Amino acid sequence: MDDFLLLAKANQNKAQDIIKKLQIENIWHSCGAEINLVGSLKMGLLMKHLDIDFHVYSENVTVLESFSVILKICQNPSVKKFWFKDLLNTDENCLEWHLIYEDENSQNWQIDIIHMPLNSKYYGYFENVADRIASRLTEDTRRTILRLKYETPDNMKIMGIEYYRAVLDYGVSTFEKLAKFRELYPVEGVADWVP
């Protein structure tokens, strides 16, 4: 098995282990919230960018209620830092939580939790996008996406959706072609591509 596939498998296993150690899903469920894993981990496409993404939905979303849940998660001493953005009075209508978890190898993992009301216009949207991407993946396209992520320099920021669209819709298979694709199809703000 190629090194990049071994790394992807190890990082995806580690991410699942972190979720269990922090009891993220159990803590949100105990507060009556719905929580869904989204993003690259859900699709089996997590590679070098060590992040875990959740969307959480509650009947009423307040800073106080949300903060009390985050504090329970942050009681784990491996959570080294957290911050949030209050976007409740914007079109996004959510609270964005970002936690930094330090694993036993001193690697930092970012955990992003977007807390939204049940009536949010984004309810289920990103879950649907992840399901549709996963349904289009073949062994070859999954391997290509993981390899392109592996080949991406650590200091370069490329959104996951850019890889997925390039490979699934345009057959991009090399990093050079990915760079050209990004020039032709730049993403600004929230990417709205759905396969």
Secondary structure, DSSP 8 states (H G I E B T S, - for coil): --HHHHHHHHHHHHHHHHHHHHTHHHHHHHTT-EEEEESHHHHT---SS-EEEEEEEESS--HHHHHHHHHHHTTSTTEEEEEEEEETTSTT-EEEEEEEEE-TTS-EEEEEEEEEETT-TTTTHHHHHHHHHHHH--HHHHHHHHHHHHHS-TT----HHHHHHHHHHH---SHHHHHHHHHHS---SS-----
